[in-house]
Amino acid sequence: MVYQIGIVGAGALTRIALAPALAAMPDARVAAVLDPDPLALRSVADLCPDALLTTDVERFFATGFDAVHIATPNHLHEPYALRTLRAGIPTIVDKPLGHTVESARAIAEAADETGTTALVGYMAKHNAANIEAARLVRTGAIGEPRAMVAARLGWRKYDWRGRRSEGGLGCLADLGIYPVLTAVDLFGADPVRCQATAYPIDDPERTELYAQATLWFDDQRYLHLETSFTFDQQPASAEVSGYSLVGTEGILQVNGGWAMNGGGTVDYCNGTGWHQSKLVTVDPYVSQYRTLMACAAGAPVPPELSLRRGVTDVEILYAIADVAATATGPVPIQVGTAAALAPVSGR
């Protein structure tokens, strides 16, 4: 049986990652692609020559596929996810789960009510470098992790991500989410305090182009992150994507851990000297689809990919934005509740 997957959205993610991943899988294929822009559909035509490419929503949903991947601008995640989940179609919703906390919660509640298999499209959690970093922490290679310093910088100034109504948040949701996800995995906890700055912030029209934050996970462990849409270096692949993790008995450095190609490097130094991990790189999007197929067949959804996890992560991102808007800190933050600080426009 060849697993049939419909993709909503024919943008860069589908063109660069999703369609090529499915083309490389002998037991899965792109069945249909939906996008309102005919030019976008033409840009993926060579990658999925047997797929239905359509601007017609009803024609897309009449195709008859086994699963759907929602890869649209953030504000469209909710309407498409509600439709697929209520139809009982296994679904991947790309990150972030929703453009607002309320939107993310609505998607998760629909999955709970229907019992439909659903995952958040967290590519970085399938990346070999991050998996290896987590393994090194678990096995005590650098002792107890204490401090993580991370940067995820890119160039995203002139698209929907800069518009509050479509992105919800800007660089925090598109790029800054990666250090947050990885820190939660490496520390094994959610943050409890935050200090942050960003620009612009609390703007009803524009999302943040730049943000810097420190998240405390307890009195000893913290993440300091920098994220930006204004990093304009050539070639385009020169985006910054890496982090250092300092432990009580060593230091770990990861470069390219959030790269779309699943690559990267892991180096660490402890009492026995410097070491470089040998990584077996896999396409993170192929791994993502394999996970979806297994879960749709009855395997449990990994907690770190669940929609409830996705809601918490959106809450963390908005907490960072809220703290930046109040220009105070460090202050306590709460996730997993309806509690908010001074909410930014669009929460």
C-alpha distance (Angstrom), angle and dihedral (degrees) to the residues before:
residue distance angle dihedral
M1 . . .
V2 3.80 . .
Y3 3.81 111.6 .
Q4 3.81 110.3 -127.8
I5 3.81 116.4 -144.1
G6 3.78 127.1 -173.7
I7 3.80 118.5 -154.3
V8 3.80 122.8 -152.6
G9 3.79 107.0 -153.8
A10 3.81 130.1 34.7
G11 3.78 98.1 -151.8
A12 3.79 131.9 122.9
L13 3.81 94.7 -65.2
T14 3.80 92.5 56.2
R15 3.79 92.6 43.0
I16 3.80 97.5 45.6
A17 3.80 102.3 33.3
L18 3.80 121.4 2.3
A19 3.80 102.3 51.1
P20 3.85 93.4 42.2
A21 3.81 90.7 49.3
L22 3.78 92.8 52.7
A23 3.80 91.2 44.2
A24 3.81 87.8 57.7
M25 3.80 93.2 53.1
P26 3.82 115.5 86.9
D27 3.80 92.1 -160.2
A28 3.81 99.9 46.1
R29 3.78 137.5 49.5
V30 3.78 144.0 174.6
A31 3.78 105.8 -94.9
A32 3.81 98.1 179.4
V33 3.80 141.9 -7.3
L34 3.81 123.3 -152.1
D35 3.80 123.1 -160.5
P36 3.82 132.8 144.0
D37 3.82 90.7 -136.2
P38 3.84 115.3 79.1
L39 3.82 90.1 -162.3
A40 3.79 90.7 57.4
L41 3.79 90.1 50.1
R42 3.80 91.1 51.0
S43 3.80 89.6 52.8
V44 3.81 90.9 63.8
A45 3.81 97.8 37.7
D46 3.81 95.2 98.9
L47 3.82 91.1 49.1
C48 3.80 94.8 56.6
P49 3.81 106.6 22.1
D50 3.81 94.9 167.9
A51 3.81 96.1 48.7
L52 3.77 127.7 102.9
L53 3.81 107.8 -111.0
T54 3.77 110.5 -163.2
T55 3.79 146.4 159.1
D56 3.82 90.1 -158.1
V57 3.81 113.4 98.5
E58 3.80 95.1 -161.4
R59 3.79 93.3 48.1
F60 3.80 89.5 50.6
F61 3.80 93.7 52.5
A62 3.80 91.2 45.7
T63 3.81 90.5 60.9
G64 3.79 95.3 89.1
F65 3.80 109.0 -130.1
D66 3.78 133.8 169.4
A67 3.81 97.1 -127.6
V68 3.79 143.1 -0.8
H69 3.80 131.6 -136.0
I70 3.82 113.2 -155.6
A71 3.82 107.3 -150.2
T72 3.80 101.8 160.9
P73 3.80 133.6 121.6
N74 3.79 108.1 -64.9
H75 3.82 98.0 -102.7
L76 3.81 90.5 60.8
H77 3.82 95.5 54.7
E78 3.79 93.6 87.1
P79 3.82 101.8 51.6
Y80 3.80 93.8 45.5
A81 3.81 94.2 41.5
L82 3.80 92.2 50.7
R83 3.78 89.9 52.1
T84 3.81 95.7 48.8
L85 3.80 95.0 42.1
R86 3.80 93.6 48.2
A87 3.80 88.3 49.3
G88 3.81 89.5 53.8
I89 3.82 94.0 -116.1
P90 3.85 114.8 149.1
T91 3.79 106.0 -115.4
I92 3.78 143.2 -163.1
V93 3.79 113.2 -159.5
D94 3.76 111.0 -163.5
K95 3.78 119.8 -126.9
P96 2.95 131.8 -49.3
L97 3.78 95.6 41.8
G98 3.81 92.7 -140.0
H99 3.80 139.1 0.2
T100 3.81 89.2 -120.9
V101 3.78 134.4 25.6
E102 3.81 90.4 -111.5
S103 3.80 91.4 52.2
A104 3.80 92.3 49.9
R105 3.80 90.7 49.5
A106 3.80 91.9 50.0
I107 3.81 90.6 54.5
A108 3.80 92.9 48.1
E109 3.79 92.0 47.2
A110 3.82 90.9 52.0
A111 3.81 89.9 53.1
D112 3.80 90.9 48.8
E113 3.79 92.8 48.5
T114 3.80 95.4 48.0
G115 3.80 99.7 33.7
T116 3.81 89.4 -133.9
T117 3.79 117.0 158.6
A118 3.80 109.8 -106.9
L119 3.79 137.1 165.6
V120 3.79 136.3 -177.1
G121 3.79 112.9 -117.0
Y122 3.79 96.7 -117.2
M123 3.79 100.0 163.3
A124 3.81 92.7 175.5
K125 3.80 92.5 62.5
H126 3.82 88.1 64.0
N127 3.81 93.1 49.0
A128 3.82 114.3 116.5
A129 3.81 94.1 -138.1
N130 3.80 94.2 55.0
I131 3.80 92.0 44.2
E132 3.80 89.3 52.5
A133 3.81 92.4 46.9
A134 3.80 89.9 53.6
R135 3.81 90.6 48.5
L136 3.81 91.6 52.0
V137 3.80 91.0 50.6
R138 3.82 91.9 48.4
T139 3.79 92.2 50.6
G140 3.80 93.5 48.8
A141 3.81 97.5 -114.5
I142 3.82 91.3 148.6
G143 3.80 99.4 21.1
E144 3.79 119.0 -121.9
P145 3.83 112.5 -7.8
R146 3.78 111.9 -118.6
A147 3.82 112.8 162.6
M148 3.80 133.6 21.8
V149 3.79 123.2 -169.8
A150 3.80 115.3 -170.6
A151 3.79 141.2 173.6
R152 3.79 129.4 -166.5
L153 3.78 109.2 175.3
G154 3.78 129.6 168.3
W155 3.80 146.8 145.5
R156 3.80 114.7 -94.7
K157 3.80 105.5 136.2
Y158 3.78 104.6 129.1
D159 3.80 109.6 45.0
W160 3.81 141.5 72.8
R161 3.80 92.4 -71.4
G162 3.79 89.3 75.3
R163 3.82 93.4 57.2
R164 3.81 116.6 86.2
S165 3.81 93.6 -148.6
E166 3.82 92.3 57.4
G167 3.79 106.0 29.1
G168 3.81 101.5 31.4
L169 3.78 88.1 -157.6
G170 3.79 126.8 21.2
C171 3.79 127.1 -149.0
L172 3.81 91.2 -3.2
A173 3.81 92.2 61.6
D174 3.80 97.7 37.2
L175 3.82 102.5 38.9
G176 3.81 111.0 -1.6
I177 3.79 90.2 61.3
Y178 3.82 89.7 73.8
P179 3.84 97.4 65.1
V180 3.81 89.0 44.3
L181 3.82 93.6 52.0
T182 3.79 92.3 46.5
A183 3.80 94.6 46.7
V184 3.81 91.0 51.3
D185 3.81 88.6 52.6
L186 3.81 95.5 45.8
F187 3.82 96.2 43.8
G188 3.79 93.8 37.6
A189 3.81 92.9 -136.6
D190 3.79 144.2 77.8
P191 3.83 120.5 -105.7
V192 3.78 119.3 -96.0
R193 3.83 102.9 -172.6
C194 3.77 135.0 31.8
Q195 3.78 143.7 -172.9
A196 3.80 117.7 -172.7
T197 3.77 147.7 163.2
A198 3.79 129.6 -166.1
Y199 3.79 143.6 164.5
P200 2.94 127.5 -107.6
I201 3.75 99.7 13.8
D202 3.80 133.0 172.9
D203 3.81 88.3 13.5
P204 3.83 112.2 148.6
E205 3.81 92.8 -148.7
R206 3.80 108.2 31.0
T207 3.78 132.0 52.1
E208 3.78 124.2 -140.6
L209 3.82 117.4 -75.3
Y210 3.79 93.7 -169.4
A211 3.79 135.5 22.9
Q212 3.77 137.0 173.1
A213 3.78 123.7 -173.8
T214 3.76 144.4 167.2
L215 3.80 116.1 -147.6
W216 3.81 119.7 -167.1
F217 3.78 117.8 -152.5
D218 3.81 92.9 -173.0
D219 3.82 134.6 -30.2
Q220 3.82 92.8 -61.3
R221 3.80 109.6 29.5
Y222 3.78 125.4 69.4
L223 3.80 145.4 158.8
H224 3.78 122.1 -142.0
L225 3.78 111.9 -165.8
E226 3.77 138.0 -179.5
T227 3.79 122.6 -165.4
S228 3.78 132.7 172.8
F229 3.79 146.3 169.3
T230 3.83 91.0 -154.6
F231 3.81 101.4 72.8
D232 3.81 100.1 118.9
Q233 3.79 108.8 176.5
Q234 3.77 129.7 144.0
P235 2.91 131.8 -88.8
A236 3.80 96.7 40.0
S237 3.80 89.3 -128.4
A238 3.80 89.0 66.8
E239 3.81 91.3 91.0
V240 3.81 114.9 139.1
S241 3.80 114.0 -111.0
G242 3.78 117.7 160.1
Y243 3.76 150.8 94.2
S244 3.79 144.8 -158.5
L245 3.79 123.4 -141.5
V246 3.79 119.3 -160.8
G247 3.78 117.5 -157.3
T248 3.78 134.6 -178.1
E249 3.81 90.4 -98.5
G250 3.78 105.6 27.5
I251 3.78 150.6 -17.8
L252 3.79 131.4 -97.4
Q253 3.81 125.0 -158.4
V254 3.81 125.7 -165.7
N255 3.79 124.5 -171.8
G256 3.79 121.3 -172.4
G257 3.78 93.9 7.6
W258 3.81 90.9 142.4
A259 3.79 96.6 42.9
M260 3.79 116.4 132.2
N261 3.80 91.5 -130.6
G262 3.80 91.9 65.0
G263 3.80 92.6 -120.7
G264 3.78 131.8 117.2
T265 3.78 138.2 125.1
V266 3.79 133.3 -98.3
D267 3.81 121.2 -156.7
Y268 3.77 125.5 171.5
C269 3.78 137.6 179.5
N270 3.80 126.5 -156.1
G271 3.80 137.8 145.3
T272 3.80 91.4 -55.3
G273 3.81 94.7 53.6
W274 3.79 135.5 -109.1
H275 3.79 121.8 -18.9
Q276 3.80 135.1 -179.8
S277 3.77 119.6 -152.5
K278 3.79 118.7 -130.8
L279 3.77 105.4 -130.0
V280 3.77 127.5 -157.0
T281 3.79 100.5 -147.8
V282 3.78 119.2 -147.1
D283 3.78 129.1 179.8
P284 3.83 101.8 -96.8
Y285 3.79 91.1 -149.4
V286 3.79 92.9 53.5
S287 3.81 87.6 49.9
Q288 3.80 89.2 49.1
Y289 3.80 92.0 53.7
R290 3.81 91.9 45.9
T291 3.81 88.3 54.4
L292 3.80 91.7 49.5
M293 3.80 92.0 49.7
A294 3.80 91.9 49.4
C295 3.81 92.8 48.3
A296 3.80 92.2 47.1
A297 3.81 87.0 53.9
G298 3.80 91.3 55.2
A299 3.80 108.0 -81.5
P300 3.82 114.3 132.3
V301 3.78 117.3 -99.7
P302 3.84 108.6 -108.6
P303 3.83 106.9 -109.9
E304 3.80 92.0 -127.6
L305 3.83 89.5 59.2
S306 3.80 97.7 41.9
L307 3.78 124.3 117.6
R308 3.81 90.4 -120.1
R309 3.81 87.5 58.2
G310 3.78 87.4 49.1
V311 3.80 91.2 54.9
T312 3.81 91.5 51.5
D313 3.80 91.0 50.0
V314 3.81 92.1 52.6
E315 3.81 88.2 49.2
I316 3.82 89.6 53.7
L317 3.81 92.2 50.2
Y318 3.79 92.1 49.9
A319 3.81 90.3 46.4
I320 3.82 88.4 57.0
A321 3.80 90.3 49.8
D322 3.81 91.2 46.6
V323 3.80 92.3 52.5
A324 3.80 90.7 48.4
A325 3.82 89.4 51.0
T326 3.81 92.9 52.8
A327 3.84 92.1 47.4
T328 3.79 90.0 -141.7
G329 3.74 134.2 111.6
P330 2.83 174.6 -86.6
V331 3.78 85.3 -30.1
P332 3.81 133.8 159.9
I333 3.79 116.9 -94.6
Q334 3.78 128.1 -160.3
V335 3.77 127.2 -150.8
G336 3.76 129.7 179.4
T337 3.82 91.0 42.5
A338 3.79 137.9 77.6
A339 3.81 89.5 -109.3
A340 3.79 116.4 125.0
L341 3.76 138.6 176.7
A342 3.80 117.8 -143.0
P343 3.82 96.3 -32.8
V344 3.77 119.8 -136.1
S345 3.76 118.8 -128.5
G346 3.77 110.5 -74.3
R347 3.81 100.5 26.3
